[in-house]
Amino acid sequence: MAGIEIVIASGAVGMSCGVGVALSMAKKTLRETIAAAKSEARSAVKGARLDASLVQKSAESEARENALQAAESADEAQERDREALQVDEDALVVREDELETRRDALDDRKEEIRDREAGVKQQRDRARSYWKNTDDVRGDLVVRLEQLGATTGDEVVALMRTRWVEEAHREAAQHIRNIEQSAGSSEHAREANRLMSVAVSRYQNHFLTVRSISNIPLERGVRGLLLADDSRLLDVVAAAANTKLNMHESEDSLRLEGLDGVGREVARRALKALGKKPKALMAAKEDPAKWVQQIRERLDGEIERLGKKAFKVLKVKIADPEIVTLVGQLNYRTSYTQNQWLHAVEAAFLAGMMAEELGLDMALARRATLMHDIGKALTHKIEGSHAVIGADIARRVGEDEIVANAIGSHHADEPANSPYAYLVAAADAMSGARPGARREQTEGFSTRLEDLERLGGRYKGVDYCAAVHGGRELRVYVHDSQVSDLAAVEMSSEMAAQISEELTFPGQVKVTVIRSSESVAVAY
């Protein structure tokens, strides 16, 4: 056991010596490594310092170059500014010289103006003196003239004014006579006939005469419905149509009485629907007011479409909605059995063709003629001439004054101010006077002739009157001793205005006042 312990102890000592040697070698290696690392670090630091020195030198060199370039650029800019400043200074010197020159010229001009003002003042003073002397002399002359003439200056002025007015009246009457004589010359008549013939030959259409329906036959069932509940439905239809509905004694028909053409059409459609449409009977029983209102609304739609159609057919720009409605309502207005919507369209075509022949605006002529009778759609509401009513409406809605004047003057209610007014009047007469356009009873025709002659015989100095050319002209023969030439002209104008105001007639009526003198001698 002892021997074993010795061996173990020896081994331990040996191992201890080996570990020490290893540690010594490791320390040596570590020191060498550290020394090498320090040497390498010193070399790296030295290299970095060299690189930093190079970079610093390069940056300093680049900075010096940039500074030199900036200095050169600044010097160049400064030189340019200096040159520009010198140019401005030179221009300023030149401008100052010019201003000085102009100032000198202005001073000279002021001096000249002062001299001229002084001269003008002297002349004005002399003129005042002359005028004063002239006024004094004139006053003395007036006093002497009044003394010599035994009259005053005011009396002389009044006398001269009266003579000038009389002379102007004579010249105007002579001018009117010359115009009337030239207008009635064969040359002008041939040209007018040619123009109207061209228009008529270029327009062709067929219009049937239309008679306003006054009596509507009633079926038995309809009569009972209308008279039920104290004629409630009949009253509703009459109120909505603004038309009197009078039941015949036999109760087999109704008579329509009223001037509202549209209202008469509403009543006619309502009564017709009651006789042919069972649904209409039911609707009329349930709510008669609503049923009649629906009929009126449908008719209003048709009227608006008719108004727009007239403008479209004539290729005229659409007018104000109020005028469009009035044009459409003319379809339910007749004049001597002539449908006025068709008459307006026909006359517009004729006026347009005549305007084209004369070199005038065809569209403007058509527009004025289409609207010339819109007042007829309101004559049941507004009293007065339909021409004046239509002209007032046209002006109120902003139509051209040429159009408004053509409407108002086509029956001579106002003076015509353009050729278009005469074209409208001519086209209206051509459409109304063509064969078959209108019908009138023989009694009415005779009455109109008598009324014309009676109206002409009212005036003082009239010998006798004669309505000729089918009532288109009234010839008035006057005593030459009682009516002068000037009075004859004035009488014809007054008669024409009176006829337009009191009588109703198609087309136009020409008034001719004839004044003649006779000298008779007998030889023995």
Contacts in CASP RR format, 6 or more apart in sequence:
PFRMAT RR
TARGET T0000
AUTHOR 0000-0000-0000
METHOD contacts of the structure
MODEL  1
MAGIEIVIASGAVGMSCGVGVALSMAKKTLRETIAAAKSEARSAVKGARL
DASLVQKSAESEARENALQAAESADEAQERDREALQVDEDALVVREDELE
TRRDALDDRKEEIRDREAGVKQQRDRARSYWKNTDDVRGDLVVRLEQLGA
TTGDEVVALMRTRWVEEAHREAAQHIRNIEQSAGSSEHAREANRLMSVAV
SRYQNHFLTVRSISNIPLERGVRGLLLADDSRLLDVVAAAANTKLNMHES
EDSLRLEGLDGVGREVARRALKALGKKPKALMAAKEDPAKWVQQIRERLD
GEIERLGKKAFKVLKVKIADPEIVTLVGQLNYRTSYTQNQWLHAVEAAFL
AGMMAEELGLDMALARRATLMHDIGKALTHKIEGSHAVIGADIARRVGED
EIVANAIGSHHADEPANSPYAYLVAAADAMSGARPGARREQTEGFSTRLE
DLERLGGRYKGVDYCAAVHGGRELRVYVHDSQVSDLAAVEMSSEMAAQIS
EELTFPGQVKVTVIRSSESVAVAY
142 153 0 8 1.000
146 152 0 8 1.000
146 153 0 8 1.000
169 486 0 8 1.000
170 485 0 8 1.000
170 486 0 8 1.000
172 489 0 8 1.000
173 485 0 8 1.000
173 486 0 8 1.000
173 489 0 8 1.000
174 485 0 8 1.000
176 489 0 8 1.000
177 485 0 8 1.000
177 489 0 8 1.000
182 188 0 8 1.000
195 354 0 8 1.000
195 357 0 8 1.000
195 358 0 8 1.000
196 354 0 8 1.000
196 426 0 8 1.000
196 430 0 8 1.000
198 353 0 8 1.000
198 354 0 8 1.000
198 357 0 8 1.000
199 350 0 8 1.000
199 352 0 8 1.000
199 353 0 8 1.000
199 354 0 8 1.000
199 357 0 8 1.000
199 427 0 8 1.000
199 430 0 8 1.000
200 350 0 8 1.000
200 430 0 8 1.000
200 434 0 8 1.000
202 353 0 8 1.000
203 346 0 8 1.000
203 349 0 8 1.000
203 350 0 8 1.000
203 353 0 8 1.000
205 346 0 8 1.000
207 338 0 8 1.000
207 339 0 8 1.000
207 342 0 8 1.000
207 343 0 8 1.000
207 346 0 8 1.000
207 437 0 8 1.000
209 337 0 8 1.000
209 338 0 8 1.000
209 436 0 8 1.000
209 437 0 8 1.000
209 438 0 8 1.000
209 439 0 8 1.000
210 334 0 8 1.000
210 337 0 8 1.000
210 338 0 8 1.000
210 339 0 8 1.000
211 334 0 8 1.000
211 337 0 8 1.000
212 261 0 8 1.000
212 264 0 8 1.000
212 334 0 8 1.000
213 256 0 8 1.000
213 264 0 8 1.000
213 268 0 8 1.000
214 255 0 8 1.000
214 256 0 8 1.000
214 257 0 8 1.000
215 248 0 8 1.000
215 253 0 8 1.000
215 254 0 8 1.000
215 255 0 8 1.000
215 256 0 8 1.000
216 253 0 8 1.000
216 254 0 8 1.000
216 256 0 8 1.000
216 267 0 8 1.000
216 268 0 8 1.000
216 271 0 8 1.000
216 272 0 8 1.000
217 252 0 8 1.000
217 253 0 8 1.000
218 226 0 8 1.000
218 251 0 8 1.000
218 252 0 8 1.000
218 253 0 8 1.000
218 254 0 8 1.000
218 271 0 8 1.000
219 275 0 8 1.000
221 275 0 8 1.000
222 271 0 8 1.000
222 274 0 8 1.000
222 275 0 8 1.000
223 251 0 8 1.000
223 252 0 8 1.000
225 233 0 8 1.000
225 274 0 8 1.000
225 281 0 8 1.000
225 284 0 8 1.000
225 285 0 8 1.000
226 233 0 8 1.000
226 234 0 8 1.000
226 237 0 8 1.000
226 247 0 8 1.000
226 254 0 8 1.000
226 274 0 8 1.000
227 234 0 8 1.000
227 247 0 8 1.000
227 251 0 8 1.000
232 288 0 8 1.000
233 284 0 8 1.000
233 288 0 8 1.000
234 245 0 8 1.000
234 247 0 8 1.000
236 288 0 8 1.000
236 289 0 8 1.000
236 292 0 8 1.000
237 245 0 8 1.000
237 266 0 8 1.000
237 267 0 8 1.000
237 270 0 8 1.000
237 271 0 8 1.000
237 288 0 8 1.000
237 292 0 8 1.000
238 244 0 8 1.000
238 245 0 8 1.000
238 267 0 8 1.000
240 266 0 8 1.000
240 270 0 8 1.000
240 289 0 8 1.000
240 292 0 8 1.000
240 293 0 8 1.000
240 296 0 8 1.000
241 260 0 8 1.000
241 263 0 8 1.000
241 264 0 8 1.000
241 266 0 8 1.000
241 267 0 8 1.000
241 270 0 8 1.000
241 292 0 8 1.000
241 296 0 8 1.000
242 258 0 8 1.000
242 260 0 8 1.000
242 263 0 8 1.000
243 256 0 8 1.000
243 257 0 8 1.000
243 258 0 8 1.000
243 260 0 8 1.000
243 263 0 8 1.000
243 264 0 8 1.000
243 266 0 8 1.000
243 267 0 8 1.000
244 256 0 8 1.000
244 257 0 8 1.000
244 258 0 8 1.000
245 254 0 8 1.000
245 255 0 8 1.000
245 256 0 8 1.000
245 257 0 8 1.000
245 267 0 8 1.000
246 254 0 8 1.000
246 255 0 8 1.000
246 257 0 8 1.000
247 254 0 8 1.000
248 254 0 8 1.000
248 255 0 8 1.000
254 271 0 8 1.000
256 264 0 8 1.000
256 267 0 8 1.000
256 268 0 8 1.000
258 264 0 8 1.000
258 380 0 8 1.000
259 379 0 8 1.000
259 380 0 8 1.000
260 380 0 8 1.000
260 381 0 8 1.000
261 329 0 8 1.000
261 332 0 8 1.000
261 333 0 8 1.000
261 380 0 8 1.000
262 299 0 8 1.000
262 303 0 8 1.000
262 329 0 8 1.000
262 332 0 8 1.000
262 377 0 8 1.000
263 332 0 8 1.000
264 332 0 8 1.000
265 299 0 8 1.000
265 332 0 8 1.000
266 292 0 8 1.000
266 295 0 8 1.000
266 296 0 8 1.000
266 299 0 8 1.000
269 295 0 8 1.000
269 299 0 8 1.000
270 284 0 8 1.000
270 291 0 8 1.000
270 292 0 8 1.000
270 295 0 8 1.000
273 280 0 8 1.000
273 295 0 8 1.000
274 280 0 8 1.000
274 281 0 8 1.000
274 284 0 8 1.000
275 281 0 8 1.000
280 291 0 8 1.000
283 290 0 8 1.000
283 291 0 8 1.000
283 294 0 8 1.000
284 291 0 8 1.000
303 325 0 8 1.000
303 328 0 8 1.000
303 329 0 8 1.000
303 331 0 8 1.000
303 332 0 8 1.000
304 321 0 8 1.000
304 324 0 8 1.000
304 325 0 8 1.000
304 328 0 8 1.000
306 327 0 8 1.000
306 328 0 8 1.000
306 331 0 8 1.000
306 341 0 8 1.000
307 324 0 8 1.000
307 325 0 8 1.000
307 327 0 8 1.000
307 328 0 8 1.000
307 341 0 8 1.000
308 318 0 8 1.000
308 324 0 8 1.000
310 327 0 8 1.000
310 328 0 8 1.000
310 341 0 8 1.000
310 344 0 8 1.000
310 345 0 8 1.000
310 348 0 8 1.000
310 370 0 8 1.000
311 317 0 8 1.000
311 318 0 8 1.000
311 319 0 8 1.000
311 324 0 8 1.000
311 327 0 8 1.000
311 370 0 8 1.000
313 345 0 8 1.000
314 345 0 8 1.000
314 348 0 8 1.000
314 349 0 8 1.000
314 366 0 8 1.000
314 367 0 8 1.000
314 370 0 8 1.000
315 363 0 8 1.000
315 366 0 8 1.000
316 348 0 8 1.000
316 363 0 8 1.000
316 366 0 8 1.000
316 367 0 8 1.000
316 370 0 8 1.000
317 363 0 8 1.000
317 367 0 8 1.000
318 324 0 8 1.000
319 327 0 8 1.000
319 367 0 8 1.000
319 371 0 8 1.000
319 397 0 8 1.000
319 399 0 8 1.000
320 397 0 8 1.000
320 398 0 8 1.000
320 399 0 8 1.000
322 393 0 8 1.000
322 397 0 8 1.000
323 371 0 8 1.000
323 374 0 8 1.000
323 393 0 8 1.000
323 394 0 8 1.000
323 397 0 8 1.000
323 399 0 8 1.000
326 374 0 8 1.000
326 375 0 8 1.000
326 377 0 8 1.000
326 378 0 8 1.000
326 393 0 8 1.000
327 341 0 8 1.000
327 344 0 8 1.000
327 370 0 8 1.000
327 371 0 8 1.000
327 374 0 8 1.000
328 341 0 8 1.000
328 377 0 8 1.000
329 377 0 8 1.000
330 339 0 8 1.000
330 340 0 8 1.000
330 341 0 8 1.000
330 343 0 8 1.000
330 344 0 8 1.000
330 373 0 8 1.000
330 374 0 8 1.000
330 376 0 8 1.000
330 377 0 8 1.000
331 339 0 8 1.000
331 340 0 8 1.000
331 341 0 8 1.000
331 342 0 8 1.000
333 339 0 8 1.000
333 340 0 8 1.000
333 341 0 8 1.000
333 376 0 8 1.000
333 377 0 8 1.000
334 340 0 8 1.000
335 343 0 8 1.000
335 376 0 8 1.000
335 438 0 8 1.000
335 506 0 8 1.000
336 438 0 8 1.000
336 439 0 8 1.000
336 440 0 8 1.000
336 506 0 8 1.000
337 438 0 8 1.000
337 439 0 8 1.000
338 432 0 8 1.000
338 437 0 8 1.000
338 438 0 8 1.000
340 373 0 8 1.000
340 376 0 8 1.000
343 373 0 8 1.000
343 431 0 8 1.000
343 432 0 8 1.000
343 437 0 8 1.000
344 369 0 8 1.000
344 370 0 8 1.000
344 371 0 8 1.000
344 372 0 8 1.000
344 373 0 8 1.000
345 370 0 8 1.000
346 431 0 8 1.000
347 369 0 8 1.000
347 370 0 8 1.000
347 372 0 8 1.000
347 424 0 8 1.000
347 427 0 8 1.000
347 428 0 8 1.000
347 430 0 8 1.000
347 431 0 8 1.000
347 432 0 8 1.000
348 365 0 8 1.000
348 366 0 8 1.000
348 367 0 8 1.000
348 369 0 8 1.000
348 370 0 8 1.000
348 427 0 8 1.000
349 366 0 8 1.000
350 369 0 8 1.000
350 426 0 8 1.000
350 427 0 8 1.000
350 430 0 8 1.000
350 431 0 8 1.000
351 365 0 8 1.000
351 366 0 8 1.000
351 368 0 8 1.000
351 369 0 8 1.000
351 420 0 8 1.000
351 423 0 8 1.000
351 424 0 8 1.000
351 426 0 8 1.000
351 427 0 8 1.000
352 362 0 8 1.000
352 365 0 8 1.000
352 366 0 8 1.000
352 369 0 8 1.000
352 423 0 8 1.000
352 427 0 8 1.000
353 362 0 8 1.000
354 365 0 8 1.000
354 423 0 8 1.000
354 426 0 8 1.000
354 427 0 8 1.000
355 361 0 8 1.000
355 362 0 8 1.000
355 364 0 8 1.000
355 365 0 8 1.000
355 366 0 8 1.000
355 420 0 8 1.000
355 423 0 8 1.000
356 362 0 8 1.000
358 419 0 8 1.000
358 423 0 8 1.000
360 419 0 8 1.000
360 420 0 8 1.000
360 423 0 8 1.000
361 420 0 8 1.000
364 400 0 8 1.000
364 402 0 8 1.000
364 403 0 8 1.000
364 420 0 8 1.000
365 420 0 8 1.000
365 423 0 8 1.000
365 424 0 8 1.000
367 403 0 8 1.000
368 402 0 8 1.000
368 403 0 8 1.000
368 406 0 8 1.000
368 407 0 8 1.000
368 420 0 8 1.000
368 421 0 8 1.000
368 423 0 8 1.000
368 424 0 8 1.000
369 406 0 8 1.000
369 423 0 8 1.000
369 424 0 8 1.000
369 427 0 8 1.000
369 428 0 8 1.000
371 390 0 8 1.000
371 394 0 8 1.000
371 399 0 8 1.000
371 403 0 8 1.000
371 407 0 8 1.000
372 387 0 8 1.000
372 406 0 8 1.000
372 407 0 8 1.000
372 408 0 8 1.000
372 410 0 8 1.000
372 424 0 8 1.000
372 428 0 8 1.000
373 386 0 8 1.000
373 428 0 8 1.000
374 389 0 8 1.000
374 390 0 8 1.000
374 393 0 8 1.000
374 394 0 8 1.000
374 407 0 8 1.000
375 382 0 8 1.000
375 386 0 8 1.000
375 387 0 8 1.000
375 389 0 8 1.000
375 390 0 8 1.000
375 393 0 8 1.000
376 386 0 8 1.000
378 386 0 8 1.000
378 389 0 8 1.000
378 390 0 8 1.000
378 393 0 8 1.000
379 386 0 8 1.000
379 389 0 8 1.000
382 389 0 8 1.000
385 411 0 8 1.000
385 413 0 8 1.000
385 500 0 8 1.000
385 501 0 8 1.000
387 407 0 8 1.000
387 408 0 8 1.000
387 409 0 8 1.000
387 410 0 8 1.000
387 411 0 8 1.000
387 413 0 8 1.000
388 408 0 8 1.000
388 413 0 8 1.000
388 414 0 8 1.000
390 407 0 8 1.000
390 408 0 8 1.000
391 404 0 8 1.000
391 405 0 8 1.000
391 407 0 8 1.000
391 408 0 8 1.000
391 409 0 8 1.000
391 413 0 8 1.000
391 414 0 8 1.000
394 403 0 8 1.000
394 404 0 8 1.000
394 407 0 8 1.000
395 401 0 8 1.000
395 404 0 8 1.000
401 417 0 8 1.000
402 417 0 8 1.000
402 418 0 8 1.000
402 420 0 8 1.000
402 421 0 8 1.000
403 420 0 8 1.000
405 414 0 8 1.000
405 416 0 8 1.000
405 417 0 8 1.000
405 418 0 8 1.000
405 421 0 8 1.000
406 416 0 8 1.000
406 418 0 8 1.000
406 420 0 8 1.000
406 421 0 8 1.000
406 423 0 8 1.000
406 424 0 8 1.000
407 424 0 8 1.000
408 414 0 8 1.000
408 421 0 8 1.000
409 415 0 8 1.000
409 416 0 8 1.000
409 417 0 8 1.000
409 421 0 8 1.000
409 424 0 8 1.000
409 425 0 8 1.000
410 421 0 8 1.000
410 424 0 8 1.000
410 425 0 8 1.000
410 428 0 8 1.000
411 425 0 8 1.000
411 500 0 8 1.000
411 508 0 8 1.000
412 496 0 8 1.000
412 497 0 8 1.000
412 500 0 8 1.000
412 508 0 8 1.000
413 500 0 8 1.000
416 422 0 8 1.000
416 425 0 8 1.000
425 508 0 8 1.000
428 507 0 8 1.000
429 507 0 8 1.000
429 508 0 8 1.000
431 437 0 8 1.000
432 438 0 8 1.000
432 506 0 8 1.000
432 507 0 8 1.000
433 472 0 8 1.000
433 506 0 8 1.000
433 507 0 8 1.000
438 506 0 8 1.000
440 506 0 8 1.000
445 470 0 8 1.000
448 471 0 8 1.000
448 503 0 8 1.000
448 505 0 8 1.000
449 467 0 8 1.000
449 470 0 8 1.000
449 471 0 8 1.000
451 502 0 8 1.000
451 503 0 8 1.000
452 465 0 8 1.000
452 467 0 8 1.000
452 471 0 8 1.000
452 474 0 8 1.000
452 499 0 8 1.000
452 503 0 8 1.000
452 509 0 8 1.000
453 465 0 8 1.000
453 466 0 8 1.000
453 467 0 8 1.000
453 474 0 8 1.000
455 495 0 8 1.000
455 498 0 8 1.000
455 499 0 8 1.000
455 502 0 8 1.000
455 503 0 8 1.000
456 462 0 8 1.000
456 465 0 8 1.000
456 474 0 8 1.000
456 476 0 8 1.000
456 495 0 8 1.000
457 464 0 8 1.000
457 465 0 8 1.000
457 476 0 8 1.000
459 476 0 8 1.000
459 478 0 8 1.000
459 491 0 8 1.000
459 494 0 8 1.000
459 495 0 8 1.000
460 482 0 8 1.000
461 478 0 8 1.000
461 479 0 8 1.000
461 482 0 8 1.000
461 483 0 8 1.000
462 476 0 8 1.000
462 477 0 8 1.000
462 478 0 8 1.000
462 479 0 8 1.000
463 477 0 8 1.000
463 478 0 8 1.000
463 479 0 8 1.000
464 477 0 8 1.000
465 474 0 8 1.000
465 475 0 8 1.000
465 476 0 8 1.000
465 477 0 8 1.000
466 474 0 8 1.000
466 475 0 8 1.000
466 477 0 8 1.000
467 473 0 8 1.000
467 474 0 8 1.000
467 475 0 8 1.000
468 474 0 8 1.000
468 475 0 8 1.000
471 505 0 8 1.000
471 509 0 8 1.000
472 507 0 8 1.000
472 508 0 8 1.000
472 509 0 8 1.000
472 510 0 8 1.000
473 509 0 8 1.000
473 510 0 8 1.000
473 511 0 8 1.000
473 512 0 8 1.000
474 495 0 8 1.000
474 499 0 8 1.000
474 509 0 8 1.000
474 510 0 8 1.000
474 511 0 8 1.000
474 512 0 8 1.000
475 512 0 8 1.000
475 514 0 8 1.000
476 491 0 8 1.000
476 492 0 8 1.000
476 495 0 8 1.000
476 511 0 8 1.000
476 512 0 8 1.000
476 513 0 8 1.000
476 514 0 8 1.000
477 514 0 8 1.000
477 516 0 8 1.000
478 488 0 8 1.000
478 491 0 8 1.000
478 513 0 8 1.000
478 514 0 8 1.000
478 515 0 8 1.000
480 515 0 8 1.000
480 516 0 8 1.000
480 517 0 8 1.000
483 491 0 8 1.000
483 513 0 8 1.000
483 515 0 8 1.000
485 515 0 8 1.000
488 513 0 8 1.000
488 515 0 8 1.000
489 513 0 8 1.000
491 513 0 8 1.000
492 511 0 8 1.000
492 512 0 8 1.000
492 513 0 8 1.000
495 511 0 8 1.000
495 513 0 8 1.000
496 509 0 8 1.000
496 511 0 8 1.000
499 505 0 8 1.000
499 509 0 8 1.000
499 511 0 8 1.000
503 509 0 8 1.000
END
